[in-house]
Structures are given as structure tokens and as C-alpha cells.
Amino acid sequence: MEMSADDFEQLVTDELDLLPDEMVDGLDNVVFVVEDEPENGEELFGVYDGIAATERGQYGFGELPDRIVVFRKQHLAECDTLEDLKDEVHTTLVHEIGHFYGIDDERLHELGWA
């Protein structure tokens, strides 16, 4: 599947807007970023780069924001239709937001978000 970087970023924004308020209201000091692919060459859909809310301890002003990165090329390589792409982006967002809340990969698999 092919899609421009701008169109993919808009799709990610649209999918983020569709997530339940209960899921996104607790996100504190987190930015969402779209990149083509990981620098290390791994085949990832996304990554949470930060300190989980459950591990923050003393966390306050002046902290750099955590990042949730969604990788465009891996999504496009794995999806055949626009609906598949939307579903996969949705799953990636929920998965990485789950890491923000301290949910590990094993539990995310159990919940069907991995």
C-alpha cells in the first residue's frame, strides 16, 4: 500500500481522535510523532519512548515529553487496504498508550492489543 507522509500523519491524527476519552485524558506530557521507520532498522509499528506513568515517581516541570512514535513504512508494508491500515494504526496507538500506563507486552497480547 502507498500513502504520502502527510496523508499518513493525518490518518494517525484521525485515529487518535477516535480513541475513548478515558484512554487519552490521562496522558500527561506525551507527544505523538510519525516517522518513516526506526533508525535501528527494526520492523516496528510503533514505540513508546518514555517513563511509564506507574514508574514516574517524582515527575514535574521541565521534563521532556514522552513520545509515542508511529512508523509509516511498516504499516504500509503490512496493510493491503485503507480499512486494514486504520485498524492497524488504531491497534498501534492503543498498544503504545498501554505502555504509557505501564501495561507490558504480555498483558497487551492477552487483551488483544499486540
Phi and psi restraints in degrees (range 20) as a CNS / XPLOR table:
assign (resid 1 and name C) (resid 2 and name N)
       (resid 2 and name CA) (resid 2 and name C) 1.0 -121.7 20.0 2
assign (resid 2 and name N) (resid 2 and name CA)
       (resid 2 and name C) (resid 3 and name N) 1.0 145.6 20.0 2
assign (resid 2 and name C) (resid 3 and name N)
       (resid 3 and name CA) (resid 3 and name C) 1.0 -163.9 20.0 2
assign (resid 3 and name N) (resid 3 and name CA)
       (resid 3 and name C) (resid 4 and name N) 1.0 137.5 20.0 2
assign (resid 3 and name C) (resid 4 and name N)
       (resid 4 and name CA) (resid 4 and name C) 1.0 -66.3 20.0 2
assign (resid 4 and name N) (resid 4 and name CA)
       (resid 4 and name C) (resid 5 and name N) 1.0 159.7 20.0 2
assign (resid 4 and name C) (resid 5 and name N)
       (resid 5 and name CA) (resid 5 and name C) 1.0 -60.1 20.0 2
assign (resid 5 and name N) (resid 5 and name CA)
       (resid 5 and name C) (resid 6 and name N) 1.0 -41.8 20.0 2
assign (resid 5 and name C) (resid 6 and name N)
       (resid 6 and name CA) (resid 6 and name C) 1.0 -64.1 20.0 2
assign (resid 6 and name N) (resid 6 and name CA)
       (resid 6 and name C) (resid 7 and name N) 1.0 -43.9 20.0 2
assign (resid 6 and name C) (resid 7 and name N)
       (resid 7 and name CA) (resid 7 and name C) 1.0 -66.3 20.0 2
assign (resid 7 and name N) (resid 7 and name CA)
       (resid 7 and name C) (resid 8 and name N) 1.0 -38.3 20.0 2
assign (resid 7 and name C) (resid 8 and name N)
       (resid 8 and name CA) (resid 8 and name C) 1.0 -66.0 20.0 2
assign (resid 8 and name N) (resid 8 and name CA)
       (resid 8 and name C) (resid 9 and name N) 1.0 -42.6 20.0 2
assign (resid 8 and name C) (resid 9 and name N)
       (resid 9 and name CA) (resid 9 and name C) 1.0 -60.6 20.0 2
assign (resid 9 and name N) (resid 9 and name CA)
       (resid 9 and name C) (resid 10 and name N) 1.0 -39.9 20.0 2
assign (resid 9 and name C) (resid 10 and name N)
       (resid 10 and name CA) (resid 10 and name C) 1.0 -65.2 20.0 2
assign (resid 10 and name N) (resid 10 and name CA)
       (resid 10 and name C) (resid 11 and name N) 1.0 -39.7 20.0 2
assign (resid 10 and name C) (resid 11 and name N)
       (resid 11 and name CA) (resid 11 and name C) 1.0 -61.3 20.0 2
assign (resid 11 and name N) (resid 11 and name CA)
       (resid 11 and name C) (resid 12 and name N) 1.0 -43.2 20.0 2
assign (resid 11 and name C) (resid 12 and name N)
       (resid 12 and name CA) (resid 12 and name C) 1.0 -61.7 20.0 2
assign (resid 12 and name N) (resid 12 and name CA)
       (resid 12 and name C) (resid 13 and name N) 1.0 -44.1 20.0 2
assign (resid 12 and name C) (resid 13 and name N)
       (resid 13 and name CA) (resid 13 and name C) 1.0 -61.4 20.0 2
assign (resid 13 and name N) (resid 13 and name CA)
       (resid 13 and name C) (resid 14 and name N) 1.0 -44.0 20.0 2
assign (resid 13 and name C) (resid 14 and name N)
       (resid 14 and name CA) (resid 14 and name C) 1.0 -62.4 20.0 2
assign (resid 14 and name N) (resid 14 and name CA)
       (resid 14 and name C) (resid 15 and name N) 1.0 -42.9 20.0 2
assign (resid 14 and name C) (resid 15 and name N)
       (resid 15 and name CA) (resid 15 and name C) 1.0 -67.6 20.0 2
assign (resid 15 and name N) (resid 15 and name CA)
       (resid 15 and name C) (resid 16 and name N) 1.0 -36.3 20.0 2
assign (resid 15 and name C) (resid 16 and name N)
       (resid 16 and name CA) (resid 16 and name C) 1.0 -63.1 20.0 2
assign (resid 16 and name N) (resid 16 and name CA)
       (resid 16 and name C) (resid 17 and name N) 1.0 -40.2 20.0 2
assign (resid 16 and name C) (resid 17 and name N)
       (resid 17 and name CA) (resid 17 and name C) 1.0 -65.0 20.0 2
assign (resid 17 and name N) (resid 17 and name CA)
       (resid 17 and name C) (resid 18 and name N) 1.0 -24.0 20.0 2
assign (resid 17 and name C) (resid 18 and name N)
       (resid 18 and name CA) (resid 18 and name C) 1.0 -83.8 20.0 2
assign (resid 18 and name N) (resid 18 and name CA)
       (resid 18 and name C) (resid 19 and name N) 1.0 -11.4 20.0 2
assign (resid 18 and name C) (resid 19 and name N)
       (resid 19 and name CA) (resid 19 and name C) 1.0 -69.3 20.0 2
assign (resid 19 and name N) (resid 19 and name CA)
       (resid 19 and name C) (resid 20 and name N) 1.0 149.2 20.0 2
assign (resid 19 and name C) (resid 20 and name N)
       (resid 20 and name CA) (resid 20 and name C) 1.0 -61.7 20.0 2
assign (resid 20 and name N) (resid 20 and name CA)
       (resid 20 and name C) (resid 21 and name N) 1.0 143.6 20.0 2
assign (resid 20 and name C) (resid 21 and name N)
       (resid 21 and name CA) (resid 21 and name C) 1.0 -55.2 20.0 2
assign (resid 21 and name N) (resid 21 and name CA)
       (resid 21 and name C) (resid 22 and name N) 1.0 -37.2 20.0 2
assign (resid 21 and name C) (resid 22 and name N)
       (resid 22 and name CA) (resid 22 and name C) 1.0 -60.5 20.0 2
assign (resid 22 and name N) (resid 22 and name CA)
       (resid 22 and name C) (resid 23 and name N) 1.0 -27.7 20.0 2
assign (resid 22 and name C) (resid 23 and name N)
       (resid 23 and name CA) (resid 23 and name C) 1.0 -81.5 20.0 2
assign (resid 23 and name N) (resid 23 and name CA)
       (resid 23 and name C) (resid 24 and name N) 1.0 -39.0 20.0 2
assign (resid 23 and name C) (resid 24 and name N)
       (resid 24 and name CA) (resid 24 and name C) 1.0 -97.3 20.0 2
assign (resid 24 and name N) (resid 24 and name CA)
       (resid 24 and name C) (resid 25 and name N) 1.0 -20.1 20.0 2
assign (resid 24 and name C) (resid 25 and name N)
       (resid 25 and name CA) (resid 25 and name C) 1.0 -62.7 20.0 2
assign (resid 25 and name N) (resid 25 and name CA)
       (resid 25 and name C) (resid 26 and name N) 1.0 -29.6 20.0 2
assign (resid 25 and name C) (resid 26 and name N)
       (resid 26 and name CA) (resid 26 and name C) 1.0 -84.2 20.0 2
assign (resid 26 and name N) (resid 26 and name CA)
       (resid 26 and name C) (resid 27 and name N) 1.0 -5.3 20.0 2
assign (resid 26 and name C) (resid 27 and name N)
       (resid 27 and name CA) (resid 27 and name C) 1.0 -69.3 20.0 2
assign (resid 27 and name N) (resid 27 and name CA)
       (resid 27 and name C) (resid 28 and name N) 1.0 121.8 20.0 2
assign (resid 27 and name C) (resid 28 and name N)
       (resid 28 and name CA) (resid 28 and name C) 1.0 -122.5 20.0 2
assign (resid 28 and name N) (resid 28 and name CA)
       (resid 28 and name C) (resid 29 and name N) 1.0 123.2 20.0 2
assign (resid 28 and name C) (resid 29 and name N)
       (resid 29 and name CA) (resid 29 and name C) 1.0 59.7 20.0 2
assign (resid 29 and name N) (resid 29 and name CA)
       (resid 29 and name C) (resid 30 and name N) 1.0 48.5 20.0 2
assign (resid 29 and name C) (resid 30 and name N)
       (resid 30 and name CA) (resid 30 and name C) 1.0 -125.7 20.0 2
assign (resid 30 and name N) (resid 30 and name CA)
       (resid 30 and name C) (resid 31 and name N) 1.0 134.7 20.0 2
assign (resid 30 and name C) (resid 31 and name N)
       (resid 31 and name CA) (resid 31 and name C) 1.0 -115.9 20.0 2
assign (resid 31 and name N) (resid 31 and name CA)
       (resid 31 and name C) (resid 32 and name N) 1.0 149.2 20.0 2
assign (resid 31 and name C) (resid 32 and name N)
       (resid 32 and name CA) (resid 32 and name C) 1.0 -104.9 20.0 2
assign (resid 32 and name N) (resid 32 and name CA)
       (resid 32 and name C) (resid 33 and name N) 1.0 132.3 20.0 2
assign (resid 32 and name C) (resid 33 and name N)
       (resid 33 and name CA) (resid 33 and name C) 1.0 -131.3 20.0 2
assign (resid 33 and name N) (resid 33 and name CA)
       (resid 33 and name C) (resid 34 and name N) 1.0 142.2 20.0 2
assign (resid 33 and name C) (resid 34 and name N)
       (resid 34 and name CA) (resid 34 and name C) 1.0 -110.8 20.0 2
assign (resid 34 and name N) (resid 34 and name CA)
       (resid 34 and name C) (resid 35 and name N) 1.0 128.7 20.0 2
assign (resid 34 and name C) (resid 35 and name N)
       (resid 35 and name CA) (resid 35 and name C) 1.0 -129.8 20.0 2
assign (resid 35 and name N) (resid 35 and name CA)
       (resid 35 and name C) (resid 36 and name N) 1.0 158.6 20.0 2
assign (resid 35 and name C) (resid 36 and name N)
       (resid 36 and name CA) (resid 36 and name C) 1.0 -65.5 20.0 2
assign (resid 36 and name N) (resid 36 and name CA)
       (resid 36 and name C) (resid 37 and name N) 1.0 -49.0 20.0 2
assign (resid 36 and name C) (resid 37 and name N)
       (resid 37 and name CA) (resid 37 and name C) 1.0 -162.6 20.0 2
assign (resid 37 and name N) (resid 37 and name CA)
       (resid 37 and name C) (resid 38 and name N) 1.0 160.1 20.0 2
assign (resid 37 and name C) (resid 38 and name N)
       (resid 38 and name CA) (resid 38 and name C) 1.0 -64.5 20.0 2
assign (resid 38 and name N) (resid 38 and name CA)
       (resid 38 and name C) (resid 39 and name N) 1.0 146.0 20.0 2
assign (resid 38 and name C) (resid 39 and name N)
       (resid 39 and name CA) (resid 39 and name C) 1.0 -63.3 20.0 2
assign (resid 39 and name N) (resid 39 and name CA)
       (resid 39 and name C) (resid 40 and name N) 1.0 -30.1 20.0 2
assign (resid 39 and name C) (resid 40 and name N)
       (resid 40 and name CA) (resid 40 and name C) 1.0 -85.2 20.0 2
assign (resid 40 and name N) (resid 40 and name CA)
       (resid 40 and name C) (resid 41 and name N) 1.0 1.3 20.0 2
assign (resid 40 and name C) (resid 41 and name N)
       (resid 41 and name CA) (resid 41 and name C) 1.0 82.9 20.0 2
assign (resid 41 and name N) (resid 41 and name CA)
       (resid 41 and name C) (resid 42 and name N) 1.0 1.8 20.0 2
assign (resid 41 and name C) (resid 42 and name N)
       (resid 42 and name CA) (resid 42 and name C) 1.0 -65.0 20.0 2
assign (resid 42 and name N) (resid 42 and name CA)
       (resid 42 and name C) (resid 43 and name N) 1.0 154.3 20.0 2
assign (resid 42 and name C) (resid 43 and name N)
       (resid 43 and name CA) (resid 43 and name C) 1.0 -96.3 20.0 2
assign (resid 43 and name N) (resid 43 and name CA)
       (resid 43 and name C) (resid 44 and name N) 1.0 82.3 20.0 2
assign (resid 43 and name C) (resid 44 and name N)
       (resid 44 and name CA) (resid 44 and name C) 1.0 -114.2 20.0 2
assign (resid 44 and name N) (resid 44 and name CA)
       (resid 44 and name C) (resid 45 and name N) 1.0 148.3 20.0 2
assign (resid 44 and name C) (resid 45 and name N)
       (resid 45 and name CA) (resid 45 and name C) 1.0 -83.9 20.0 2
assign (resid 45 and name N) (resid 45 and name CA)
       (resid 45 and name C) (resid 46 and name N) 1.0 -31.9 20.0 2
assign (resid 45 and name C) (resid 46 and name N)
       (resid 46 and name CA) (resid 46 and name C) 1.0 -168.3 20.0 2
assign (resid 46 and name N) (resid 46 and name CA)
       (resid 46 and name C) (resid 47 and name N) 1.0 173.5 20.0 2
assign (resid 46 and name C) (resid 47 and name N)
       (resid 47 and name CA) (resid 47 and name C) 1.0 -153.3 20.0 2
assign (resid 47 and name N) (resid 47 and name CA)
       (resid 47 and name C) (resid 48 and name N) 1.0 144.3 20.0 2
assign (resid 47 and name C) (resid 48 and name N)
       (resid 48 and name CA) (resid 48 and name C) 1.0 -101.0 20.0 2
assign (resid 48 and name N) (resid 48 and name CA)
       (resid 48 and name C) (resid 49 and name N) 1.0 121.5 20.0 2
assign (resid 48 and name C) (resid 49 and name N)
       (resid 49 and name CA) (resid 49 and name C) 1.0 -115.5 20.0 2
assign (resid 49 and name N) (resid 49 and name CA)
       (resid 49 and name C) (resid 50 and name N) 1.0 95.4 20.0 2
assign (resid 49 and name C) (resid 50 and name N)
       (resid 50 and name CA) (resid 50 and name C) 1.0 173.0 20.0 2
assign (resid 50 and name N) (resid 50 and name CA)
       (resid 50 and name C) (resid 51 and name N) 1.0 -165.7 20.0 2
assign (resid 50 and name C) (resid 51 and name N)
       (resid 51 and name CA) (resid 51 and name C) 1.0 -110.2 20.0 2
assign (resid 51 and name N) (resid 51 and name CA)
       (resid 51 and name C) (resid 52 and name N) 1.0 121.0 20.0 2
assign (resid 51 and name C) (resid 52 and name N)
       (resid 52 and name CA) (resid 52 and name C) 1.0 -56.5 20.0 2
assign (resid 52 and name N) (resid 52 and name CA)
       (resid 52 and name C) (resid 53 and name N) 1.0 147.2 20.0 2
assign (resid 52 and name C) (resid 53 and name N)
       (resid 53 and name CA) (resid 53 and name C) 1.0 -56.1 20.0 2
assign (resid 53 and name N) (resid 53 and name CA)
       (resid 53 and name C) (resid 54 and name N) 1.0 -31.9 20.0 2
assign (resid 53 and name C) (resid 54 and name N)
       (resid 54 and name CA) (resid 54 and name C) 1.0 -74.4 20.0 2
assign (resid 54 and name N) (resid 54 and name CA)
       (resid 54 and name C) (resid 55 and name N) 1.0 -11.4 20.0 2
assign (resid 54 and name C) (resid 55 and name N)
       (resid 55 and name CA) (resid 55 and name C) 1.0 -119.1 20.0 2
assign (resid 55 and name N) (resid 55 and name CA)
       (resid 55 and name C) (resid 56 and name N) 1.0 8.5 20.0 2
assign (resid 55 and name C) (resid 56 and name N)
       (resid 56 and name CA) (resid 56 and name C) 1.0 -71.8 20.0 2
assign (resid 56 and name N) (resid 56 and name CA)
       (resid 56 and name C) (resid 57 and name N) 1.0 -35.4 20.0 2
assign (resid 56 and name C) (resid 57 and name N)
       (resid 57 and name CA) (resid 57 and name C) 1.0 59.3 20.0 2
assign (resid 57 and name N) (resid 57 and name CA)
       (resid 57 and name C) (resid 58 and name N) 1.0 -122.7 20.0 2
assign (resid 57 and name C) (resid 58 and name N)
       (resid 58 and name CA) (resid 58 and name C) 1.0 -85.9 20.0 2
assign (resid 58 and name N) (resid 58 and name CA)
       (resid 58 and name C) (resid 59 and name N) 1.0 108.3 20.0 2
assign (resid 58 and name C) (resid 59 and name N)
       (resid 59 and name CA) (resid 59 and name C) 1.0 -135.9 20.0 2
assign (resid 59 and name N) (resid 59 and name CA)
       (resid 59 and name C) (resid 60 and name N) 1.0 124.9 20.0 2
assign (resid 59 and name C) (resid 60 and name N)
       (resid 60 and name CA) (resid 60 and name C) 1.0 -156.0 20.0 2
assign (resid 60 and name N) (resid 60 and name CA)
       (resid 60 and name C) (resid 61 and name N) 1.0 -149.6 20.0 2
assign (resid 60 and name C) (resid 61 and name N)
       (resid 61 and name CA) (resid 61 and name C) 1.0 -62.5 20.0 2
assign (resid 61 and name N) (resid 61 and name CA)
       (resid 61 and name C) (resid 62 and name N) 1.0 146.2 20.0 2
assign (resid 61 and name C) (resid 62 and name N)
       (resid 62 and name CA) (resid 62 and name C) 1.0 87.9 20.0 2
assign (resid 62 and name N) (resid 62 and name CA)
       (resid 62 and name C) (resid 63 and name N) 1.0 -3.6 20.0 2
assign (resid 62 and name C) (resid 63 and name N)
       (resid 63 and name CA) (resid 63 and name C) 1.0 -75.8 20.0 2
assign (resid 63 and name N) (resid 63 and name CA)
       (resid 63 and name C) (resid 64 and name N) 1.0 136.9 20.0 2
assign (resid 63 and name C) (resid 64 and name N)
       (resid 64 and name CA) (resid 64 and name C) 1.0 -64.8 20.0 2
assign (resid 64 and name N) (resid 64 and name CA)
       (resid 64 and name C) (resid 65 and name N) 1.0 146.7 20.0 2
assign (resid 64 and name C) (resid 65 and name N)
       (resid 65 and name CA) (resid 65 and name C) 1.0 -69.6 20.0 2
assign (resid 65 and name N) (resid 65 and name CA)
       (resid 65 and name C) (resid 66 and name N) 1.0 147.3 20.0 2
assign (resid 65 and name C) (resid 66 and name N)
       (resid 66 and name CA) (resid 66 and name C) 1.0 -68.0 20.0 2
assign (resid 66 and name N) (resid 66 and name CA)
       (resid 66 and name C) (resid 67 and name N) 1.0 159.2 20.0 2
assign (resid 66 and name C) (resid 67 and name N)
       (resid 67 and name CA) (resid 67 and name C) 1.0 -127.4 20.0 2
assign (resid 67 and name N) (resid 67 and name CA)
       (resid 67 and name C) (resid 68 and name N) 1.0 137.8 20.0 2
assign (resid 67 and name C) (resid 68 and name N)
       (resid 68 and name CA) (resid 68 and name C) 1.0 -112.0 20.0 2
assign (resid 68 and name N) (resid 68 and name CA)
       (resid 68 and name C) (resid 69 and name N) 1.0 115.9 20.0 2
assign (resid 68 and name C) (resid 69 and name N)
       (resid 69 and name CA) (resid 69 and name C) 1.0 -107.4 20.0 2
assign (resid 69 and name N) (resid 69 and name CA)
       (resid 69 and name C) (resid 70 and name N) 1.0 130.0 20.0 2
assign (resid 69 and name C) (resid 70 and name N)
       (resid 70 and name CA) (resid 70 and name C) 1.0 -110.4 20.0 2
assign (resid 70 and name N) (resid 70 and name CA)
       (resid 70 and name C) (resid 71 and name N) 1.0 127.5 20.0 2
assign (resid 70 and name C) (resid 71 and name N)
       (resid 71 and name CA) (resid 71 and name C) 1.0 -97.7 20.0 2
assign (resid 71 and name N) (resid 71 and name CA)
       (resid 71 and name C) (resid 72 and name N) 1.0 121.1 20.0 2
assign (resid 71 and name C) (resid 72 and name N)
       (resid 72 and name CA) (resid 72 and name C) 1.0 -68.0 20.0 2
assign (resid 72 and name N) (resid 72 and name CA)
       (resid 72 and name C) (resid 73 and name N) 1.0 -50.7 20.0 2
assign (resid 72 and name C) (resid 73 and name N)
       (resid 73 and name CA) (resid 73 and name C) 1.0 -62.3 20.0 2
assign (resid 73 and name N) (resid 73 and name CA)
       (resid 73 and name C) (resid 74 and name N) 1.0 -40.2 20.0 2
assign (resid 73 and name C) (resid 74 and name N)
       (resid 74 and name CA) (resid 74 and name C) 1.0 -65.8 20.0 2
assign (resid 74 and name N) (resid 74 and name CA)
       (resid 74 and name C) (resid 75 and name N) 1.0 -40.6 20.0 2
assign (resid 74 and name C) (resid 75 and name N)
       (resid 75 and name CA) (resid 75 and name C) 1.0 -61.5 20.0 2
assign (resid 75 and name N) (resid 75 and name CA)
       (resid 75 and name C) (resid 76 and name N) 1.0 -46.6 20.0 2
assign (resid 75 and name C) (resid 76 and name N)
       (resid 76 and name CA) (resid 76 and name C) 1.0 -67.1 20.0 2
assign (resid 76 and name N) (resid 76 and name CA)
       (resid 76 and name C) (resid 77 and name N) 1.0 -34.0 20.0 2
assign (resid 76 and name C) (resid 77 and name N)
       (resid 77 and name CA) (resid 77 and name C) 1.0 -68.3 20.0 2
assign (resid 77 and name N) (resid 77 and name CA)
       (resid 77 and name C) (resid 78 and name N) 1.0 -30.2 20.0 2
assign (resid 77 and name C) (resid 78 and name N)
       (resid 78 and name CA) (resid 78 and name C) 1.0 -95.4 20.0 2
assign (resid 78 and name N) (resid 78 and name CA)
       (resid 78 and name C) (resid 79 and name N) 1.0 -13.7 20.0 2
assign (resid 78 and name C) (resid 79 and name N)
       (resid 79 and name CA) (resid 79 and name C) 1.0 -111.2 20.0 2
assign (resid 79 and name N) (resid 79 and name CA)
       (resid 79 and name C) (resid 80 and name N) 1.0 137.7 20.0 2
assign (resid 79 and name C) (resid 80 and name N)
       (resid 80 and name CA) (resid 80 and name C) 1.0 -98.7 20.0 2
assign (resid 80 and name N) (resid 80 and name CA)
       (resid 80 and name C) (resid 81 and name N) 1.0 -26.9 20.0 2
assign (resid 80 and name C) (resid 81 and name N)
       (resid 81 and name CA) (resid 81 and name C) 1.0 -128.5 20.0 2
assign (resid 81 and name N) (resid 81 and name CA)
       (resid 81 and name C) (resid 82 and name N) 1.0 164.0 20.0 2
assign (resid 81 and name C) (resid 82 and name N)
       (resid 82 and name CA) (resid 82 and name C) 1.0 -62.2 20.0 2
assign (resid 82 and name N) (resid 82 and name CA)
       (resid 82 and name C) (resid 83 and name N) 1.0 -38.8 20.0 2
assign (resid 82 and name C) (resid 83 and name N)
       (resid 83 and name CA) (resid 83 and name C) 1.0 -64.3 20.0 2
assign (resid 83 and name N) (resid 83 and name CA)
       (resid 83 and name C) (resid 84 and name N) 1.0 -42.0 20.0 2
assign (resid 83 and name C) (resid 84 and name N)
       (resid 84 and name CA) (resid 84 and name C) 1.0 -60.0 20.0 2
assign (resid 84 and name N) (resid 84 and name CA)
       (resid 84 and name C) (resid 85 and name N) 1.0 -42.5 20.0 2
assign (resid 84 and name C) (resid 85 and name N)
       (resid 85 and name CA) (resid 85 and name C) 1.0 -63.0 20.0 2
assign (resid 85 and name N) (resid 85 and name CA)
       (resid 85 and name C) (resid 86 and name N) 1.0 -46.2 20.0 2
assign (resid 85 and name C) (resid 86 and name N)
       (resid 86 and name CA) (resid 86 and name C) 1.0 -60.0 20.0 2
assign (resid 86 and name N) (resid 86 and name CA)
       (resid 86 and name C) (resid 87 and name N) 1.0 -43.8 20.0 2
assign (resid 86 and name C) (resid 87 and name N)
       (resid 87 and name CA) (resid 87 and name C) 1.0 -62.6 20.0 2
assign (resid 87 and name N) (resid 87 and name CA)
       (resid 87 and name C) (resid 88 and name N) 1.0 -42.7 20.0 2
assign (resid 87 and name C) (resid 88 and name N)
       (resid 88 and name CA) (resid 88 and name C) 1.0 -69.0 20.0 2
assign (resid 88 and name N) (resid 88 and name CA)
       (resid 88 and name C) (resid 89 and name N) 1.0 -39.9 20.0 2
assign (resid 88 and name C) (resid 89 and name N)
       (resid 89 and name CA) (resid 89 and name C) 1.0 -63.4 20.0 2
assign (resid 89 and name N) (resid 89 and name CA)
       (resid 89 and name C) (resid 90 and name N) 1.0 -42.1 20.0 2
assign (resid 89 and name C) (resid 90 and name N)
       (resid 90 and name CA) (resid 90 and name C) 1.0 -58.9 20.0 2
assign (resid 90 and name N) (resid 90 and name CA)
       (resid 90 and name C) (resid 91 and name N) 1.0 -47.8 20.0 2
assign (resid 90 and name C) (resid 91 and name N)
       (resid 91 and name CA) (resid 91 and name C) 1.0 -61.5 20.0 2
assign (resid 91 and name N) (resid 91 and name CA)
       (resid 91 and name C) (resid 92 and name N) 1.0 -41.8 20.0 2
assign (resid 91 and name C) (resid 92 and name N)
       (resid 92 and name CA) (resid 92 and name C) 1.0 -62.4 20.0 2
assign (resid 92 and name N) (resid 92 and name CA)
       (resid 92 and name C) (resid 93 and name N) 1.0 -45.2 20.0 2
assign (resid 92 and name C) (resid 93 and name N)
       (resid 93 and name CA) (resid 93 and name C) 1.0 -60.8 20.0 2
assign (resid 93 and name N) (resid 93 and name CA)
       (resid 93 and name C) (resid 94 and name N) 1.0 -47.1 20.0 2
assign (resid 93 and name C) (resid 94 and name N)
       (resid 94 and name CA) (resid 94 and name C) 1.0 -62.2 20.0 2
assign (resid 94 and name N) (resid 94 and name CA)
       (resid 94 and name C) (resid 95 and name N) 1.0 -42.3 20.0 2
assign (resid 94 and name C) (resid 95 and name N)
       (resid 95 and name CA) (resid 95 and name C) 1.0 -59.8 20.0 2
assign (resid 95 and name N) (resid 95 and name CA)
       (resid 95 and name C) (resid 96 and name N) 1.0 -49.8 20.0 2
assign (resid 95 and name C) (resid 96 and name N)
       (resid 96 and name CA) (resid 96 and name C) 1.0 -71.6 20.0 2
assign (resid 96 and name N) (resid 96 and name CA)
       (resid 96 and name C) (resid 97 and name N) 1.0 -35.4 20.0 2
assign (resid 96 and name C) (resid 97 and name N)
       (resid 97 and name CA) (resid 97 and name C) 1.0 -64.0 20.0 2
assign (resid 97 and name N) (resid 97 and name CA)
       (resid 97 and name C) (resid 98 and name N) 1.0 -36.4 20.0 2
assign (resid 97 and name C) (resid 98 and name N)
       (resid 98 and name CA) (resid 98 and name C) 1.0 -57.9 20.0 2
assign (resid 98 and name N) (resid 98 and name CA)
       (resid 98 and name C) (resid 99 and name N) 1.0 -40.6 20.0 2
assign (resid 98 and name C) (resid 99 and name N)
       (resid 99 and name CA) (resid 99 and name C) 1.0 -63.3 20.0 2
assign (resid 99 and name N) (resid 99 and name CA)
       (resid 99 and name C) (resid 100 and name N) 1.0 -37.2 20.0 2
assign (resid 99 and name C) (resid 100 and name N)
       (resid 100 and name CA) (resid 100 and name C) 1.0 -56.8 20.0 2
assign (resid 100 and name N) (resid 100 and name CA)
       (resid 100 and name C) (resid 101 and name N) 1.0 -41.5 20.0 2
assign (resid 100 and name C) (resid 101 and name N)
       (resid 101 and name CA) (resid 101 and name C) 1.0 -81.4 20.0 2
assign (resid 101 and name N) (resid 101 and name CA)
       (resid 101 and name C) (resid 102 and name N) 1.0 3.2 20.0 2
assign (resid 101 and name C) (resid 102 and name N)
       (resid 102 and name CA) (resid 102 and name C) 1.0 89.5 20.0 2
assign (resid 102 and name N) (resid 102 and name CA)
       (resid 102 and name C) (resid 103 and name N) 1.0 14.7 20.0 2
assign (resid 102 and name C) (resid 103 and name N)
       (resid 103 and name CA) (resid 103 and name C) 1.0 -87.1 20.0 2
assign (resid 103 and name N) (resid 103 and name CA)
       (resid 103 and name C) (resid 104 and name N) 1.0 125.9 20.0 2
assign (resid 103 and name C) (resid 104 and name N)
       (resid 104 and name CA) (resid 104 and name C) 1.0 -83.7 20.0 2
assign (resid 104 and name N) (resid 104 and name CA)
       (resid 104 and name C) (resid 105 and name N) 1.0 169.7 20.0 2
assign (resid 104 and name C) (resid 105 and name N)
       (resid 105 and name CA) (resid 105 and name C) 1.0 -58.2 20.0 2
assign (resid 105 and name N) (resid 105 and name CA)
       (resid 105 and name C) (resid 106 and name N) 1.0 -40.5 20.0 2
assign (resid 105 and name C) (resid 106 and name N)
       (resid 106 and name CA) (resid 106 and name C) 1.0 -59.0 20.0 2
assign (resid 106 and name N) (resid 106 and name CA)
       (resid 106 and name C) (resid 107 and name N) 1.0 -47.5 20.0 2
assign (resid 106 and name C) (resid 107 and name N)
       (resid 107 and name CA) (resid 107 and name C) 1.0 -67.3 20.0 2
assign (resid 107 and name N) (resid 107 and name CA)
       (resid 107 and name C) (resid 108 and name N) 1.0 -38.8 20.0 2
assign (resid 107 and name C) (resid 108 and name N)
       (resid 108 and name CA) (resid 108 and name C) 1.0 -62.2 20.0 2
assign (resid 108 and name N) (resid 108 and name CA)
       (resid 108 and name C) (resid 109 and name N) 1.0 -36.9 20.0 2
assign (resid 108 and name C) (resid 109 and name N)
       (resid 109 and name CA) (resid 109 and name C) 1.0 -62.6 20.0 2
assign (resid 109 and name N) (resid 109 and name CA)
       (resid 109 and name C) (resid 110 and name N) 1.0 -45.7 20.0 2
assign (resid 109 and name C) (resid 110 and name N)
       (resid 110 and name CA) (resid 110 and name C) 1.0 -59.1 20.0 2
assign (resid 110 and name N) (resid 110 and name CA)
       (resid 110 and name C) (resid 111 and name N) 1.0 -35.6 20.0 2
assign (resid 110 and name C) (resid 111 and name N)
       (resid 111 and name CA) (resid 111 and name C) 1.0 -83.8 20.0 2
assign (resid 111 and name N) (resid 111 and name CA)
       (resid 111 and name C) (resid 112 and name N) 1.0 -7.5 20.0 2
assign (resid 111 and name C) (resid 112 and name N)
       (resid 112 and name CA) (resid 112 and name C) 1.0 84.7 20.0 2
assign (resid 112 and name N) (resid 112 and name CA)
       (resid 112 and name C) (resid 113 and name N) 1.0 20.9 20.0 2
assign (resid 112 and name C) (resid 113 and name N)
       (resid 113 and name CA) (resid 113 and name C) 1.0 -113.3 20.0 2
assign (resid 113 and name N) (resid 113 and name CA)
       (resid 113 and name C) (resid 114 and name N) 1.0 33.1 20.0 2
